[in-house]
Amino acid sequence: MNIVALSGSNVGSKTRTAMDYTVNTISEQYPETGVTLLDLADYEVQFSDGRNFLDYEGDTKYVAQTIMDADAIIFGTPIFQASIPATLKNIFDLLPQDGLRDKVTSILVTAGSLKHFLIVEQQLKPIMSYMKAQIVQDYVFIEEKDFHRKEITNDDVLLRINRLVDDTVRRTEQHISMRKAQEEAYGF
């Protein structure tokens, strides 16, 4: 199983802090699972211009290909101006229309206000659904008050991240098993 943890912004530290904890949790609890952290702050990703993702070069192709090769993707995103960042939207635009088909996706959000929880329901989940993802419905929402000096200080948040990791891994295992059974049913 191959999981990608995508930190979907090129600014700020809270989403990256939460994604680091998530990646460490996967590595500790599921050491047989491959996990790759993609922090968009570490890459120079071009704006999508409608080309096939394979036609891009450099960081853009690497990020898109890594996502396309994943069995599961944990999307981490801050909320800016009551919306997802342009860097994350660009990732969705780089991928094919059904680029998340047969991939389990889960969501981790950092935001300054509880009022921003609707962004997940009104923006992220519809995009993922349109792209044919298998969405883990429960997501982790982390407020600014849950951080101190680049660490998560709220134990409830840490428990919710652990549960998100468990749900993502279990759902991915089930989905892989189901796909394998479907392929074997064809007999060729």
C-alpha positions in Angstrom: 0.0 0.0 0.0 1.3 3.4 -1.0 -0.1 6.5 0.9 0.7 10.1 -0.1 0.3 12.8 2.5 -0.1 16.1 0.7 0.5 19.4 2.5 -1.5 21.6 0.1 0.0 25.0 0.7 3.3 26.7 0.0 3.1 29.1 3.0 2.6 28.7 6.8 3.6 25.9 9.2 0.5 24.5 10.8 -0.6 22.2 8.0 2.9 20.9 7.7 3.1 20.3 11.4 -0.1 18.3 11.3 1.0 16.4 8.2 4.4 15.5 9.9 2.5 14.1 12.8 0.2 12.1 10.4 3.2 10.7 8.5 4.9 9.7 11.7 1.7 8.0 12.9 1.5 6.0 9.7 5.1 5.0 9.9 4.9 3.9 13.5 1.5 2.2 13.4 1.7 0.7 9.9 5.5 0.2 9.2 4.7 -2.0 6.2 2.9 0.8 4.5 4.8 3.1 2.2 4.2 6.8 2.9 5.4 9.8 1.0 5.1 13.4 2.3 4.6 16.0 -0.5 4.8 19.5 0.9 4.0 21.9 -1.9 6.3 24.4 -0.2 9.2 22.2 -1.2 8.3 22.0 -4.9 8.0 24.4 -7.8 4.7 23.3 -9.4 3.6 24.9 -12.6 0.1 26.2 -13.1 -2.1 23.7 -14.9 -2.6 24.6 -18.6 -4.7 21.6 -19.6 -1.9 19.3 -20.7 -1.8 15.7 -19.6 0.1 15.4 -16.3 2.7 13.2 -18.0 3.6 16.0 -20.4 4.9 18.3 -17.5 8.5 18.1 -16.4 10.4 18.5 -13.1 8.6 19.0 -9.9 5.2 19.3 -11.5 5.5 15.9 -13.1 7.0 14.4 -10.0 4.1 15.6 -7.7 1.4 14.7 -10.2 2.9 11.2 -10.9 3.4 10.5 -7.1 -0.3 11.3 -6.5 -1.4 9.2 -9.5 0.7 6.2 -8.2 -0.8 6.4 -4.7 -3.4 4.0 -3.3 -4.5 6.6 -0.8 -4.0 10.4 -0.4 -4.3 12.3 2.8 -5.0 15.9 1.8 -3.8 18.5 4.3 -4.9 22.0 3.7 -5.2 25.4 5.5 -8.2 27.5 4.8 -7.4 30.9 3.4 -10.1 33.6 2.7 -12.8 30.9 3.3 -11.4 28.7 0.5 -8.7 26.1 -0.2 -5.4 27.6 -1.3 -4.7 28.0 -5.0 -1.7 25.6 -4.8 -4.1 22.8 -3.8 -6.7 23.7 -6.4 -3.9 23.6 -9.0 -3.0 20.0 -8.0 -6.6 19.0 -8.7 -6.4 20.8 -12.0 -3.2 19.0 -13.0 -4.7 15.6 -12.6 -7.1 13.9 -15.1 -10.8 14.3 -14.6 -11.0 10.9 -13.0 -7.5 11.1 -11.5 -8.7 10.0 -8.0 -10.6 6.9 -9.2 -9.8 3.9 -7.1 -7.9 6.0 -4.6 -9.0 6.5 -1.0 -8.8 10.1 0.1 -9.0 11.7 3.5 -8.8 15.2 4.7 -7.0 17.2 7.4 -7.7 20.9 7.7 -6.1 23.7 9.6 -8.1 26.9 10.1 -8.3 30.0 12.2 -12.0 29.6 12.8 -14.6 26.9 13.4 -16.8 28.6 10.8 -14.5 27.3 8.1 -15.5 23.7 8.5 -18.0 24.1 5.7 -15.1 24.6 3.2 -14.5 20.8 3.4 -18.2 20.1 2.7 -18.7 22.7 0.0 -15.4 22.6 -1.8 -13.1 19.7 -1.1 -15.5 16.8 -0.9 -17.3 17.8 -4.1 -14.0 18.1 -6.0 -12.9 14.7 -4.7 -16.2 13.1 -5.5 -16.2 14.6 -9.1 -12.7 13.1 -9.5 -14.1 9.6 -8.4 -12.3 9.3 -5.1 -13.3 7.0 -2.3 -13.7 9.6 0.5 -13.2 8.9 4.2 -16.1 10.9 5.5 -14.7 11.9 8.9 -12.0 14.5 8.6 -9.8 16.2 11.1 -10.4 20.0 11.6 -7.7 21.7 13.6 -8.0 25.3 14.9 -5.2 27.7 15.4 -5.6 27.5 19.2 -4.6 23.8 19.0 -1.0 24.7 18.1 1.8 26.1 20.1 5.4 26.6 18.8 4.9 24.3 15.8 3.4 21.5 17.9 -0.1 20.2 18.3 -1.1 20.7 21.9 -4.6 19.4 21.9 -4.7 15.6 22.8 -8.2 15.3 21.2 -6.7 16.5 17.9 -3.9 13.9 18.1 -6.5 11.1 18.8 -8.6 12.3 15.8 -5.5 12.2 13.6 -4.8 8.6 14.8 -8.3 7.7 14.0 -8.1 9.3 10.5 -4.9 7.3 9.8 -6.6 4.1 11.0 -9.7 4.8 8.9 -7.6 5.6 5.8 -5.4 2.5 6.0 -8.4 0.2 6.7 -10.5 1.6 3.9 -7.6 1.4 1.5 -6.9 -2.2 2.5 -10.6 -3.0 1.9 -10.6 -1.2 -1.4 -7.5 -2.9 -2.7 -8.9 -6.3 -1.7 -12.2 -5.5 -3.4 -10.4 -4.3 -6.6 -8.3 -7.5 -6.6 -11.3 -9.7 -6.3 -13.1 -7.9 -9.2 -10.0 -8.3 -11.4 -9.7 -12.0 -10.6 -13.4 -12.5 -11.4 -12.6 -11.6 -15.1 -10.2 -14.6 -15.3 -7.6 -13.1 -17.6 
